[in-house]
């Protein structure tokens, strides 16, 4: 499949939710493959395959899902929800994969690139045929997919390395009004166990939905008590402030092709002479 065909499998034009799908990762599928990533026919995710999703409601049109899981786990979990529950996956990955150069292997170490996107890229490529073959109806409710690693927690920016940290903004999602116009009254956040609340950037979106009378709930994957519970999102700091978008973008590198990602400049050295 071509990158455009893969994108259309994940964001078919007939789905009203495809307007929010991010094309960033798909646009980089035409670049030379990273030889350190398994080819699509060998991609598998035994972790997400083992997740208990029996408590996630079927796609009856009243519930939207937000999957905030690390790495490719979100994409493969979304495919399970498509297969087993009838949700339409909507990829919201907004980070640019680091370009591969055979003589620059350091960028594929944890220190060399903020977020290694290639496992996500290959998973989207691997599952495109299967997703398209499901022939989900256009009205299938959305399962928005985020990479929980997007903010690059613990990564230290270093000159010469690839900084593709990103954030999730309310404009990346439909409004509460739009959700309700499509019959959606509830939103379910799926994330790893132990966080308790939504990540700070995502909290701005969920709080807006909550204020728009969309009922929120939370399902923590592999929690000891496996059940969906109500979620109340406190009003985040700087909520609704005109400078919010500026603040969350501070220090992030916009890419010319869209999304976030770019090499950090290496300061030029200067040599002073003896007069």
Secondary structure, DSSP 8 states (H G I E B T S, - for coil): --HHHHHHHHS-TTSTTGGG---HHHHTTTS---TTS--GGG---HHHHT---TTS----SSEEEEEEESTTHHHHHHHHHHHHT--EEEE---B------TT-GGGGSTTTBSS--HHHHHHHHHHHHHHHHT---TT--EEEEEETTTT-TT----TTSEE------GGGS--HHHHHHTT--EEEEEEETT--S--HHHHHHHHHHHHTT-EEEEEEET-SS---EE------TTTT-TTHHHHHHTT--B-TTSSB-EE------------
